[in-house]
Amino acid sequence: MNLSHLTVSFGDKTVLQDFSLTLPDEGITALTGPSGCGKTTLLRAIAGLVPLNSGSITGISPLKTAMLFQENRLFPQRTVVQQITDVLPKARRGEAMSWLELAGLEGDAHAYPSALSGGMGRRLALVRTLALGGELYLLDEPFTGVDTPRIQALMSAIAALGRPVLLSSHQPEVLALAHRVVALDGPPLSVVRSGNMWE
């Protein structure tokens, strides 16, 4: 996927200005940088949720992405398992419990979101996004409130899905497990460093 000379402005504030970056077609790429530098705007632009003032995104259609927002956006009137079945086509609804097991929520299948802790709600929102499928996962701070052992298990499971992933995170344990890390600053957004964490 190639991001070429992207510019995005909101009124007088320019968040992306002539921003370019080439992203791999596989593995987990983590974006990190100070809050407010433009990471979320970049993810939303790739998902087609923010219009570009100029520039182009090639190699992926917004319609083939699945995005996890910083807010969980769970349906308050639907149970934990229904959060998953609601986004699956009828032929795949039998997968729902497998996704809950991945999140460690199989014992809470019939609970409502209001009964979940912050970390549990975040894990549910994450696996709901993963269940959607698509050709690219866009995950905005996917592990907020999630403990390290579960982060490790979920990162391994995400890598095993075999789809490219672009996520934003401040958490060292997440960055250490990513295949590639892009350090950013801004606004406007700029690349400070890009490569493997162990380089």
C-alpha positions in Angstrom: 0.0 0.0 0.0 1.3 3.4 -1.0 0.4 6.7 0.7 1.5 9.5 -1.6 1.6 13.2 -0.8 -1.4 13.1 1.5 -2.8 16.4 2.8 -5.7 16.6 5.2 -6.9 19.8 6.8 -9.7 20.6 9.3 -10.4 24.3 8.9 -7.1 26.2 9.7 -5.4 23.1 11.1 -3.4 20.9 8.8 -2.9 17.4 10.2 -1.3 15.7 7.2 0.8 17.8 4.8 2.4 16.1 1.8 2.7 12.9 3.8 4.1 9.8 2.0 4.7 6.3 3.3 4.9 2.8 1.8 3.4 0.1 3.9 4.1 -3.7 3.5 1.4 -6.0 2.2 1.9 -8.4 5.2 2.6 -8.4 8.9 1.8 -5.9 11.7 2.9 -2.3 11.3 2.6 -0.2 14.4 2.4 3.6 14.3 3.6 5.4 17.4 4.0 9.0 18.3 2.7 11.7 20.7 -1.1 12.1 21.2 -2.6 14.5 18.6 0.2 14.0 16.1 -2.2 12.7 13.4 -2.1 8.9 13.7 -5.9 8.6 14.0 -6.5 11.0 11.1 -4.1 8.8 9.0 -6.0 5.6 9.8 -9.3 7.3 9.1 -8.1 8.6 5.8 -7.0 5.1 4.7 -10.5 3.8 5.7 -12.1 6.5 3.6 -13.7 8.3 6.6 -11.7 11.5 6.2 -11.5 13.2 2.8 -8.1 14.0 1.3 -7.4 17.6 0.3 -4.8 16.2 -2.0 -2.7 13.0 -2.6 -3.6 9.4 -3.2 -3.8 6.0 -1.5 -3.2 3.0 -3.7 -3.0 -0.7 -3.1 -6.2 -0.9 -1.0 -9.8 0.1 -1.3 -11.4 1.7 1.8 -14.3 -0.8 1.3 -11.9 -3.7 2.0 -10.7 -2.4 5.3 -12.0 -3.2 8.8 -11.4 -0.4 11.4 -11.3 -0.5 15.2 -12.0 3.0 16.6 -10.5 4.4 19.8 -14.1 4.1 21.2 -15.4 0.6 21.6 -18.8 1.5 19.9 -20.5 -1.6 21.4 -24.2 -1.9 21.0 -25.6 -1.5 24.6 -28.8 -3.5 24.0 -27.0 -6.5 22.5 -25.2 -9.3 24.4 -21.5 -10.0 24.1 -22.1 -12.9 21.7 -24.6 -10.8 19.7 -21.9 -8.1 19.2 -20.1 -10.7 17.1 -23.1 -12.4 15.3 -24.5 -9.0 14.3 -21.5 -8.4 12.1 -21.2 -11.9 10.6 -23.1 -13.2 7.6 -25.5 -15.9 8.5 -23.2 -18.7 7.1 -20.4 -17.6 9.5 -22.4 -17.0 12.7 -21.1 -20.3 14.1 -17.7 -18.7 14.5 -18.9 -16.3 17.2 -17.8 -18.4 20.2 -14.4 -18.9 18.6 -13.9 -15.1 18.5 -15.1 -14.8 22.1 -12.6 -17.5 23.2 -9.8 -15.5 21.5 -10.8 -12.5 23.6 -11.2 -14.6 26.7 -14.9 -13.7 26.9 -16.6 -17.1 26.3 -17.9 -17.1 29.8 -19.5 -13.7 29.3 -21.3 -14.5 26.1 -24.8 -13.6 27.5 -23.7 -10.5 29.4 -24.3 -7.0 28.2 -21.5 -4.4 27.6 -22.4 -2.5 30.8 -21.3 -5.5 32.8 -17.8 -5.6 31.2 -14.6 -4.0 32.6 -12.8 -1.5 30.3 -10.3 -4.1 29.2 -13.0 -6.7 28.5 -15.0 -4.2 26.4 -11.8 -3.4 24.5 -11.1 -7.0 23.7 -14.7 -7.5 22.5 -14.5 -4.5 20.2 -11.2 -5.8 18.9 -12.4 -9.3 18.0 -15.6 -7.9 16.5 -13.4 -6.0 14.1 -11.3 -9.0 13.4 -14.4 -11.1 12.7 -15.4 -8.6 10.0 -12.5 -9.7 7.9 -11.3 -7.6 4.9 -7.9 -7.1 3.2 -6.5 -4.7 5.8 -7.1 -4.2 9.5 -6.9 -0.6 10.9 -6.7 -0.7 14.7 -6.6 2.5 16.6 -5.1 1.9 20.1 -6.4 -1.7 20.1 -5.1 -2.7 23.6 -6.1 0.2 25.9 -6.7 -1.3 29.3 -5.6 -4.8 28.2 -3.0 -6.7 30.3 0.3 -7.8 28.9 -0.4 -11.6 28.7 -3.6 -11.0 26.7 -1.8 -8.5 24.5 0.8 -11.1 23.7 -1.9 -13.8 22.9 -4.0 -11.4 20.8 -1.0 -10.1 18.9 0.0 -13.7 18.0 -3.5 -14.4 16.9 -3.7 -11.3 14.8 -0.4 -12.2 13.1 -1.7 -15.7 12.4 -4.7 -14.3 10.5 -2.3 -13.6 7.6 -3.7 -10.2 6.7 -1.8 -6.9 6.8 -2.4 -4.8 10.0 -1.8 -1.2 10.6 -2.3 -0.2 14.2 -1.5 2.8 16.4 -0.2 2.3 20.0 1.9 3.9 22.7 2.4 0.7 24.6 6.0 -0.7 24.5 4.7 -4.3 24.8 2.7 -3.8 21.6 5.5 -2.2 19.7 7.9 -5.0 20.7 5.6 -7.5 19.0 5.0 -5.6 15.8 6.9 -6.6 12.7 7.6 -3.0 11.8 7.3 0.3 13.8 6.9 3.7 12.3 7.7 6.5 14.8 5.8 9.7 14.0 5.6 13.3 15.1 3.4 16.2 14.3 1.1 17.8 13.4 1.5 18.0 10.6 2.4 14.3 10.6 5.9 13.3 9.8 8.0 10.1 9.9 10.8 10.2 12.5 11.9 6.6 12.1 10.8 3.4 10.4 11.9 -0.1 10.7 12.0 -3.2 12.9 12.1 -2.6 16.7 15.2 -4.7 17.0 17.2 -2.9 14.3 
